[in-house]
Amino acid sequence: MDSPEDNVAYITVTIQFTDSHWSVSSLVLGTLSVEEKHTAECIRTNVKQVLEEFRAWRGDNVYITDNASNM
């Protein structure tokens, strides 16, 4: 039998960047459980929340997502 706990969705926010030696690094900033419908607006809100926490939110951020129809 399924319970609500079995259907928890998560979103993970990662960043990629190059350092002064042009070495590429990748870090996980956070993973959040998402109970709302997985719309582009819901995902944007959650990503923005994580980025703001790290003072990394800027209007010119570049986002790469999967090819889900809701994006």
Secondary structure, 3 states (H helix, E strand, C coil): CCCHHHHCEEEEEEEEEECCCCCEEEEEEEEEEECCCCCHHHHHHHHHHHHHHCCCCCCCCCCCCCCCCCC
